[in-house]
């Protein structure tokens, strides 16, 4: 993976602040709206300063001064300097849960993610079309991607973010399928859908070179995302045939038969995994019941402890330590 900037880079503080002001959130109070707009302003201002001068050359105190707030206020909104520019993780995680989890649309995970990416890309380039006139300078987006390319701290932070979002996707799909999130199927499926965002990032950087209109860039980026999605849907055997350079009918039939057999094996494995996960959950609940009931016959006091809702204890699997916070960077 090379460059993985945020999925919805905005062209600048003023345009973004105006866009955010116009988009009212249903049920949002005045206090919450002010906080949201301040957070947006801080992130947009920092992003523009980083693009113009470089990430390491801009101090957090300078961002605070540009926004006319204190440095403490900056850290109240953003825990690290890197998060000033990587400010969409929470929103992306929620979108992934909604699309891939139990409440998502009854379509394939790949189609769901392609839909999310299409919305993100369309919002970005449609906004450029409306805000910047007939000949917008998309090279600013290209410079934004180059910022990540030349800044190790940003690449590392972005990689960590993508790992967390991949785990969100794995857990959402596992919950929907009724299997263990650590099973190979949800893990590899999550890695595959995360790969679609990587394709989007690379394509955006490639085509936002100032030689195309926003609509042309949007169409090129989405075309590459859909190409990658088709490969995932058909399976790697189709790419393997292209690598081998053969297109004979017999080999095509053999590949199709192999894909059909693989689907049967995957379905059988998921069925077994789902039953195993149900047994784990049931045993965990039985184990935890005495902790919440008065001691009685067959229920010795203090046996076991309550499991976290939705995350039953797994026999033989140590718990994962919570993620540590980064040091604040100036």
C-alpha positions in Angstrom: 0.0 0.0 0.0 1.4 3.4 -0.8 -0.8 6.5 -0.2 -4.0 6.3 1.7 -5.3 9.8 2.5 -8.8 10.5 3.9 -11.7 9.5 1.7 -13.2 13.0 1.5 -10.5 15.6 1.2 -12.0 19.1 1.0 -10.6 21.9 -1.1 -10.1 24.5 1.6 -11.3 25.9 4.9 -13.7 28.5 3.5 -15.4 26.2 1.0 -15.6 23.3 3.4 -16.9 25.5 6.3 -19.6 26.8 4.0 -20.5 23.3 2.9 -20.7 22.1 6.4 -22.8 25.1 7.5 -25.4 24.3 4.8 -25.6 20.6 5.8 -27.7 20.6 9.0 -27.9 17.4 10.9 -31.5 16.4 11.9 -32.0 16.7 15.7 -28.7 18.5 16.2 -28.7 21.3 18.8 -27.0 24.6 18.5 -24.1 23.6 20.8 -23.5 20.3 18.9 -23.6 22.2 15.6 -21.1 24.8 16.8 -18.7 22.0 17.9 -19.0 20.2 14.6 -18.3 23.3 12.6 -15.3 24.2 14.8 -13.9 20.7 14.4 -14.4 21.0 10.6 -12.7 24.4 10.5 -9.7 23.2 12.5 -9.2 20.2 10.3 -9.6 22.1 7.0 -7.2 24.8 8.1 -4.6 22.4 9.2 -5.0 20.4 6.0 -4.4 23.5 3.8 -1.4 24.5 5.9 0.1 21.0 5.7 -0.3 20.9 1.9 1.2 24.3 1.4 4.2 24.1 3.8 4.6 20.4 4.7 3.4 18.4 7.7 6.6 18.6 9.8 7.0 22.3 9.1 3.6 23.3 10.6 3.3 23.4 14.4 0.0 22.7 16.2 0.2 26.2 17.8 0.3 27.7 14.3 -2.9 25.9 13.4 -4.5 27.2 16.7 -3.5 30.8 15.9 -4.9 30.5 12.4 -8.2 29.3 13.8 -8.1 31.9 16.6 -8.4 29.2 19.3 -6.0 27.9 21.9 -3.7 24.9 21.4 -5.6 23.2 24.2 -8.8 23.6 22.2 -7.1 21.9 19.2 -6.3 18.9 21.4 -9.8 18.8 22.8 -11.0 18.0 19.3 -8.0 16.0 18.0 -5.8 13.7 20.1 -2.8 13.8 17.8 -1.3 16.1 15.1 -1.9 13.3 12.5 -5.6 13.2 13.4 -6.0 16.8 12.3 -5.8 15.6 8.7 -7.1 12.0 9.3 -10.4 13.3 10.7 -12.9 10.9 9.2 -12.2 7.6 10.9 -15.3 7.7 13.2 -17.6 8.6 10.3 -16.2 6.0 8.0 -16.4 3.3 10.7 -20.1 4.1 11.3 -20.8 4.0 7.5 -19.0 0.6 7.2 -21.1 -0.8 10.2 -24.3 0.4 8.6 -23.5 -1.0 5.2 -22.0 -4.3 6.1 -23.6 -5.1 9.4 -26.9 -6.9 10.1 -29.0 -3.8 9.3 -27.4 -3.3 5.9 -29.1 -3.6 2.5 -29.6 -7.2 1.2 -26.8 -7.0 -1.4 -23.2 -8.3 -1.5 -20.5 -6.7 0.7 -18.6 -5.7 -2.5 -21.7 -3.9 -3.9 -22.2 -2.2 -0.5 -18.7 -0.8 -0.4 -18.7 0.2 -4.0 -21.8 2.2 -3.1 -20.0 3.9 -0.2 -17.0 4.8 -2.4 -19.2 6.1 -5.2 -20.9 8.5 -2.8 -17.6 9.7 -1.4 -16.0 10.3 -4.8 -19.2 11.9 -6.3 -19.5 14.3 -3.3 -15.9 15.4 -3.7 -15.8 16.0 -7.4 -19.4 17.3 -7.7 -18.4 19.9 -5.0 -15.3 20.9 -7.1 -17.5 21.4 -10.1 -19.9 23.7 -8.2 -17.4 25.6 -6.2 -14.5 26.2 -8.7 -16.2 27.1 -12.0 -15.5 25.6 -15.4 -11.7 25.1 -15.1 -10.9 24.0 -11.5 -7.3 23.3 -10.5 -7.4 19.7 -9.3 -3.6 19.7 -8.7 -4.4 20.6 -5.1 -5.7 17.1 -4.6 -2.6 15.7 -6.2 -0.4 17.8 -3.8 -2.5 16.4 -0.9 -1.7 12.9 -1.9 2.0 13.7 -2.4 2.0 15.1 1.2 1.3 11.5 2.5 3.9 10.1 0.1 6.7 12.2 1.6 5.6 12.1 5.3 6.3 8.8 7.1 4.3 9.8 10.2 1.2 10.3 8.0 1.7 7.1 6.1 2.0 5.2 9.4 -1.0 6.9 10.9 -3.1 6.2 7.8 -2.0 2.5 7.8 -3.1 2.2 11.4 -6.4 3.7 10.6 -7.0 1.4 7.7 -6.2 -1.6 9.9 -8.8 -0.5 12.4 -11.4 0.1 9.7 -10.6 -3.3 8.2 -11.3 -4.9 11.7 -14.6 -2.9 11.8 -15.6 -4.4 8.5 -14.6 -7.9 9.6 -16.7 -7.6 12.8 -19.7 -6.1 10.9 -19.7 -9.0 8.3 -19.2 -11.6 11.0 -22.1 -10.3 13.0 -24.3 -10.4 9.9 -23.2 -14.0 9.1 -23.3 -15.2 12.7 -19.7 -16.3 12.8 -16.5 -15.6 14.8 -14.9 -12.3 13.6 -11.5 -14.1 13.7 -12.6 -16.7 11.3 -10.8 -16.6 8.0 -13.9 -15.8 5.9 -14.7 -12.4 7.5 -11.0 -11.6 7.8 -10.2 -12.1 4.2 -13.5 -10.5 3.1 -12.7 -7.4 5.1 -9.2 -7.2 3.6 -10.8 -7.4 0.1 -13.2 -4.6 0.7 -10.5 -2.4 2.3 -8.6 -3.0 -0.9 -11.2 -1.1 -2.8 -10.5 2.0 -0.9 -6.8 1.6 -1.7 -7.7 1.4 -5.4 -9.7 4.6 -5.0 -6.8 6.4 -3.3 -4.3 5.4 -6.0 -6.7 6.3 -8.9 -7.5 9.6 -7.3 -3.9 10.5 -7.1 -3.2 9.3 -10.6 -6.0 11.2 -12.3 -6.1 14.4 -10.3 -3.1 15.8 -12.1 -4.8 19.0 -13.5 -5.4 17.6 -17.0 -8.9 16.4 -16.5 -12.2 17.9 -15.4 -13.7 16.9 -12.0 -16.4 14.8 -13.8 -13.7 13.0 -15.9 -11.6 12.3 -12.8 -14.7 11.0 -10.9 -15.6 8.7 -13.8 -12.0 7.4 -14.1 -11.7 6.7 -10.4 -15.0 4.9 -10.1 -14.3 2.8 -13.2 -11.1 1.5 -11.6 -12.9 0.8 -8.4 -15.6 -1.2 -10.3 -12.9 -3.1 -12.2 -11.3 -4.2 -8.9 -14.8 -5.1 -7.5 -15.5 -7.3 -10.5 -12.2 -9.2 -9.9 -13.1 -9.8 -6.3 -16.6 -11.0 -7.3 -15.3 -13.4 -10.0 -12.4 -14.7 -7.9 -8.7 -14.6 -8.4 -8.9 -17.4 -10.9 -9.9 -14.9 -13.6 -6.7 -12.8 -12.9 -4.7 -16.0 -12.8 -5.8 -17.0 -16.3 -4.7 -13.5 -17.6 -1.3 -14.0 -16.0 -1.0 -17.4 -17.6 -1.9 -16.0 -21.0 -4.4 -18.7 -21.9 -8.0 -18.3 -23.0 -8.9 -21.8 -24.2 -12.4 -23.1 -23.7 -11.2 -26.0 -21.7 -9.3 -23.9 -19.2 -12.3 -21.5 -18.9 -14.6 -24.4 -18.1 -12.1 -25.7 -15.6 -11.8 -22.3 -13.9 -15.6 -22.0 -13.8 -16.0 -25.4 -12.3 -13.3 -24.6 -9.7 -15.0 -21.4 -8.8 -18.3 -23.2 -8.4 -16.7 -25.9 -6.2 -15.0 -23.2 -4.1 -18.3 -21.5 -3.5 -19.8 -24.7 -2.2 -16.8 -25.2 0.1 -17.0 -21.7 1.4 -20.8 -22.0 2.2 -20.2 -25.3 4.0 -17.3 -23.8 6.0 -19.4 -20.8 7.0 -22.2 -23.1 8.0 -19.9 -25.0 10.3 -18.2 -21.8 11.6 -21.7 -20.3 12.4 -22.7 -23.4 14.4 -19.3 -23.3 16.3 -19.7 -19.6 17.1 -23.2 -20.2 18.4 -21.8 -22.9 20.8 -19.1 -20.5 22.0 -21.6 -17.8 22.7 -24.0 -20.2 24.4 -21.2 -21.6 26.6 -20.0 -18.1 27.5 -23.4 -17.0 28.5 -23.8 -20.1 30.7 -20.5 -19.4 32.2 -21.4 -15.8 33.1 -24.9 -16.5 34.4 -23.8 -17.3 38.0 -22.0 -14.0 38.3 -25.4 -12.1 38.0 -27.5 -14.5 40.2 -27.6 -15.2 43.9 -25.7 -18.3 44.9 -27.8 -21.4 44.9 -27.6 -25.1 44.3 -25.4 -25.7 41.3 -24.5 -22.1 41.1 -21.5 -21.3 43.3 -21.1 -17.6 44.0 -18.4 -15.8 42.1 -18.1 -18.3 39.3 -17.0 -16.5 36.2 -17.4 -12.8 35.3 -19.7 -10.8 33.1 -18.7 -10.8 29.4 -18.9 -7.5 27.5 -22.2 -7.2 25.6 -21.7 -8.5 22.1 -18.2 -9.8 22.8 -18.5 -13.0 24.8 -15.3 -14.4 26.2 -13.6 -17.0 23.9 -12.2 -20.1 25.5 -8.4 -20.3 25.1 -8.2 -16.8 23.6 -6.6 -14.0 25.6 -8.3 -10.6 25.3 -6.8 -7.9 23.1 -5.3 -5.0 25.0 -7.0 -1.7 24.3 -5.2 0.6 21.8 -2.8 3.0 23.4 -3.0 6.7 22.7 -0.3 8.4 20.7 1.9 11.1 22.1 0.8 14.6 21.2 3.0 16.0 18.4 3.8 19.6 18.0 
